[in-house]
Amino acid sequence: MPVPEPPPARLPRRLRATVGALARAVCDAPPDVAPATYERLADDVERFLGSLPAAARLGLVAALWAFEASAALAPSSRLRTYSRLSPAVAAAHFGRCWESRALHPLAKVLKMVVAFAWYELPEVKAAMGYHPERWIAEASRRRLQAWAAEVRRGEAAVLEPDPLRPAQAPTRAPEEAVDALAGR
């Protein structure tokens, strides 16, 4: 009997704040980013978590909790957790974790998850001037112009009869063949 998958992970409010603080530290999010942007970021991270197997999902949520709590151990934090640190202190804490031999894998995974979600936000793409749809359309147009003759020759080669197989006349009309296959 297959084991049912648990429902998608819902990040607690504190971890949603951790994700936002990580975006400020690792993606250089500007200070004037609207709170709704961080909410969409947390939603995207939740969707990513929902795509993972249960064990990986649990591990990533545990990593977020560990990172959130780890800041309280640093003297510069004055016992505050990561999401409650000022942006400068939070960035410094992430930098220490990144440089730490023991914590680098944790910092790397968290940065990967947050950065992927951050740079997929439409407002972030717009602010960077990144419009992949435009580039794809323009590149397709240029390539079609440059290679149109080769494309037509390739299409013709694919559509012409196979020279190694002699053409056979169908024994039935196409509709009759479909009916025979369908068992009618």
C-alpha positions in Angstrom: 0.0 0.0 0.0 1.6 3.3 -1.0 2.2 5.9 1.7 0.2 9.1 1.1 2.1 12.3 0.7 1.7 14.8 3.5 0.0 18.1 2.5 2.3 20.9 1.2 4.4 22.6 3.8 3.1 25.8 5.2 5.8 28.0 6.6 5.0 29.5 10.0 4.9 33.3 10.1 8.4 33.4 11.8 9.9 31.3 8.9 8.2 33.5 6.3 10.0 36.4 8.0 13.3 34.4 7.9 12.8 33.9 4.1 12.4 37.7 3.7 15.4 38.5 5.8 17.5 36.0 3.8 16.4 37.7 0.6 17.6 41.0 1.9 21.0 39.4 2.9 21.7 37.1 -0.1 19.9 38.8 -3.0 20.7 42.4 -2.1 17.0 43.2 -2.0 16.6 46.9 -1.8 15.2 48.4 1.5 12.1 49.8 -0.2 10.7 46.4 -1.3 7.0 46.2 -0.5 5.9 43.7 2.2 3.6 42.0 -0.4 6.7 41.1 -2.4 8.2 39.2 0.6 4.8 37.5 1.0 4.9 36.3 -2.6 8.5 35.2 -2.1 7.5 33.1 0.9 4.6 31.7 -1.1 7.0 30.6 -3.8 9.3 29.0 -1.2 6.3 27.1 0.1 5.4 25.9 -3.4 9.0 24.7 -3.8 8.8 22.9 -0.5 5.5 21.3 -1.6 7.3 19.8 -4.6 9.9 18.0 -2.5 9.6 14.5 -1.0 8.4 14.6 2.6 11.9 13.9 4.1 13.6 16.7 2.1 10.7 19.0 3.0 11.1 18.3 6.7 14.9 18.7 6.4 14.6 22.1 4.7 12.1 23.4 7.2 14.3 22.2 10.0 17.3 24.0 8.3 15.2 27.2 8.3 14.4 26.9 12.0 18.0 26.1 12.8 19.2 29.1 10.8 16.6 31.4 12.4 17.7 30.3 15.9 21.4 30.3 15.2 21.6 34.1 15.1 20.6 34.3 18.8 23.9 32.5 19.6 26.0 35.3 18.1 27.0 38.0 20.6 26.2 40.8 18.0 22.5 39.7 17.9 21.8 40.4 21.6 19.8 37.1 21.7 17.6 38.1 18.7 16.7 35.5 16.1 17.6 36.0 12.5 14.4 37.5 11.3 14.5 40.2 14.0 18.0 41.4 13.2 18.7 44.6 11.4 19.6 44.1 7.7 23.3 44.8 8.3 23.6 42.5 11.2 21.6 39.8 9.4 23.9 40.1 6.3 26.9 39.8 8.6 25.5 36.7 10.3 24.8 35.1 6.9 28.3 35.9 5.8 29.7 34.2 8.9 27.6 31.1 8.2 28.7 31.2 4.6 32.4 31.3 5.6 32.0 28.7 8.3 33.2 25.3 7.4 30.5 23.6 9.4 27.6 25.9 8.4 28.5 26.5 4.7 26.3 23.7 3.4 23.3 25.0 5.3 23.9 28.5 4.1 24.3 27.3 0.6 21.0 25.4 0.5 19.1 28.3 2.0 20.6 30.8 -0.4 19.8 28.5 -3.3 16.1 28.2 -2.3 15.6 31.9 -1.6 17.6 33.1 -4.6 15.7 30.9 -7.1 12.3 32.1 -5.7 13.5 35.8 -5.5 14.7 36.1 -9.1 11.5 34.5 -10.4 9.3 37.2 -8.9 7.9 39.4 -11.8 8.7 42.7 -10.0 12.3 41.6 -9.5 12.6 40.6 -13.2 11.2 43.9 -14.2 13.5 45.9 -11.9 16.5 44.1 -13.4 15.2 44.6 -17.0 15.1 40.9 -17.4 12.4 39.9 -19.9 13.1 36.4 -21.2 9.9 36.2 -23.3 11.1 39.1 -25.4 14.6 37.6 -25.8 13.1 34.2 -26.8 10.8 35.9 -29.4 13.6 38.0 -30.8 16.1 35.1 -30.9 13.5 32.9 -32.6 12.8 35.5 -35.3 16.5 36.0 -35.9 17.2 32.3 -36.1 14.3 31.7 -38.4 15.5 34.4 -40.8 19.1 33.1 -40.8 18.2 29.4 -41.1 14.9 29.5 -43.1 16.2 27.6 -46.1 17.8 24.9 -43.9 14.6 24.6 -41.9 12.5 24.1 -45.1 15.0 21.5 -46.4 14.8 19.6 -43.1 11.0 19.7 -43.1 10.9 18.4 -46.6 13.3 15.6 -45.7 11.2 14.5 -42.8 7.9 14.6 -44.8 9.1 12.9 -48.0 8.5 9.1 -48.3 11.1 6.8 -46.8 13.3 5.5 -49.7 14.0 2.2 -48.0 10.3 1.3 -47.7 8.2 1.0 -50.8 5.0 2.9 -50.7 2.0 0.7 -50.1 -1.5 1.5 -50.9 -3.8 1.4 -47.9 -6.1 -1.6 -48.1 -8.9 0.3 -46.3 -10.1 3.8 -46.1 -8.6 5.7 -43.1 -12.0 5.8 -41.4 -12.4 2.1 -41.7 -8.9 1.5 -40.3 -9.7 3.7 -37.3 -12.9 1.9 -36.7 -11.1 -1.5 -36.9 -8.5 -0.4 -34.4 -11.3 0.9 -32.1 -13.0 -2.5 -32.3 -16.2 -1.1 -33.9 
